[in-house]
């Protein structure tokens, strides 16, 4: 496992997108700051200048190529011949991408601290009581924690698609469509009121987890699930997608 993790970290560290992503993230956060408005300092701080949406976008691009490009150029064969089993190869890729996910969220926090003192928005004290009668700093950290679960749900889905489809471009497009249209699809499904108890647990609905945490009233009306229910569903679907992805990967012929 240690050797596989080293190899995956080495490959990730030598990809240009790995180091361009924080720069892209910062630019998108600045644009968000200007776009949302000067008087929305609390919302911008809690959401890290809407970094959850931007981090998901970046992770989809990075994650979609983790398997797909290696399938396309047959580099996966080299990994499999040097590894003890396929489970280690699969798990090491997932763990490395999770670490990169944590890295992007940590960078987003640092950028947020800096941008709070830039002329993008009004200054708000960290101790200001905001969501759930908690201080602003606690809301921000909890949003990051919740979004780590949301992003790992998306990564699990990306891995599943990557094991089904060898084209990284196709996986990227499908993943982005799910991320940015999932809420609309879920809302459309929820219109079938007779099926509501079952339909509201559809996987597209889990994409609302982070947004519902910092905008509960609006997104509860959309998801029909509480924060705790979305959290449970996200964890279950993440485990399901990771397992299905591995089962497909294990049976795949190279």
N, C-alpha and C positions, 0 to 999 in steps of 0.2 A: 504493500500500500504506500509506504513512504516514497519508494522510487516512482510510482505512478503519479503521486501528488507533485513530486519535484518536476517531473516531465510536463505536467499540465500547467503548473505555475510558470515554468520556463517558456512554454509556448505562448501562454497568455501575455507574459511580460514582453515578448518580442513581436507582438502584433501592434500595429500603429493605432488601431481603433481603441486599444486599451488605454492609451495615454492621450488620445484626442478626446475621448469621452468626457473627462472632467472639464475640459475647456469648452466643449459643446454644452455641457450641463450649465456651466456658469453663464454663458451667453443666453441660454434659454431662460434661466432664472432672472437675469437682468431685464430681458424683454417682458417677462411676466410681471416684474415689479412696476415697470412703466405702464403696462397694459391694465392691470387691476386697479391701480389708483393710489394716490398719495395718502389717503385717509384709511387705507385698509392694512395698516401695519400689523395688527394682531393676526388677521387671517394669513397674511404673507409669512409671518414668523412661524405660525403653527404648521403651515403646509410647506415650510422651507421653500417659499417662492414657487409653489406648485411642482417641486422636484419629484414627487411620486410619479406623476405622468411622464416626466422626461426620463427618469431612471428606467421605467418600464420600457420605454422606446429604445433606449440604449442597450438594455439587457437582452431584448428580443434580437437585436442585430448581432450582438456578440454571441448569445446563446445559440442562435439558429445555425451559426457556422461551426460550433463546437463539434458536432457530429457530422453534419451534412458535407462540409468540405473534405473531411477525412474519408467519408464514404466515396465521394466523387474522385479523389485522387488516390484511393486505396491506401492511404497512410494508416488507416485503422488496422490493416493487416499486420503492420510492424508492431503496433501496440499490443495486439493480441498475442503475437508470438513471444513477446518479451514479458508478458504478464502471466500470473498464475491462473487467472480465470477472468471471464467476461464481467463478473460482478464487480471486481476491483476496478476495472477500466471504467465502467459505467459510473460507479460511486465516486471515484476520484474526480471525474469531470464535473459531477454535480456539486461536490464539496468545494472545488475551486471556484466555480461560478457563484456559489453562495458567498464565499469570501470576497469575491469581486463585488457582489451585491452590497455587502456590508461596507466595503471600501467606498463605494459611490455614495451611500447614505451618510457615512462619516464626513466625506468631502462636502456634501450638501449642507450639513450642519455648520461646518467651518465657513462656507460661503455665506450662509444665512447670518451668522454672527457678524461678518464683515459688512454685508449689505444693509444690515439694520442701521448702520451708522453712515450709510451713503445717502445722498439726497433723492432717494427713490420713494420713500414713504415717511410718514410721521413717526417720531421715536416713541416707543411704548416700553414701559418698564417690564423687565422679566417677571416681576412679582405680581403683575396685573392679573386679577382673577378673570378667567375667560370661560372655556368650555368645562362643563361638569363641575363647576365651582372649584376649579383647580387653577394654579398659577400658570402663566404663559409658558414658562420653561418646561413644566411637566407635560402640558398639552403637546408641545413640540416633540419631546422625547417619546411620548406614547404614540404620536402619529408615525414617527420613524419606526418604532417597534411593530406597529400594526402593518405598516407598508412593507416591512421585511417579509411578513407572512404573505401579503398579497403578491409581491414580486416573485417569491419562491413558488407560489401557485402558478404564476405565468411561466416561470422557467420549467416547472414540471410538465406543463402543457407543451412547451417548445421542445423539450426532450422527447416527449411522446411523438410529436409530429415529425421530428428529425429522424426517429427510428422507423417511421412509416414511409417518409418521403426523402429521397436522397438529395434532392435539389435544395440548396440553402436559400436560393431566391424565392422558391415556392413556399418554403417553411416560413421565411420572414414575412412575406405578404399575407399568408393565412393568419399568422400570429398577430400581426398588426391589425388586421381586420377584426379579429376576435377581441383584441384589447380595446379598440376605439369604437366598435359597433356592438360589443357584447351587451352593454347597458340597454341599447335600443332593442336588441333581440330579446333580452330578458323581459323588458317592459311589454313587448308585443305578445310574448307568451303568457304573461300574467293577465292579459285581457280575457283569457279563457277562464272565467271565474269558476266554472264547474270543476276545473282541475287545479284550482289554486293551491290547496294543501300540498300537492306534489310538485307542481310547476315552479313554485317559488324557491325550491331547492335545486333548480337547474344550475349547472356550473357557470353559465354566463353571469348569473346574479352575484357570484362571489367576487367579481371584479369591483363591486361597489363597496367592499369592506373599508378601504382607507377613506374614501370620500364620505361614507356614512359616519365615520368616527368624528370628522370635523364639521359635518353638516348633517346632523342626525335627522332633523325634522323633514328636510327635503328628500333625502335619500331613503328614509324609512318608508315614505309614501311610495317610492319607486320599487324598493326591494321586498317590502312586506316582511322583512326579517329584522330582528334586533341585532345589535352589535355582537352579542354573544353567539347568536345563531349563525351569523355570517362568519364569525371566527371559527366556529366548529365546522361549518361546511367547507371553508377554505382549507383547513387542516386535513379533513377527510379526502377532499378531491386532490390535494397535493400528494398525499400518500398513494391514492389510487392511480394517478397519472404516472408517478415515479415507478410504481410497481408494474403497470401495464407497459411502460416504456422499456423497462428492463426485460420483461418477458419477451417482447418483440425483438429486442436487441440480442437476447440469448439465442433465439431461434433463427436469427438472420443469417443468410448464407453469404460469405465473403469470397 
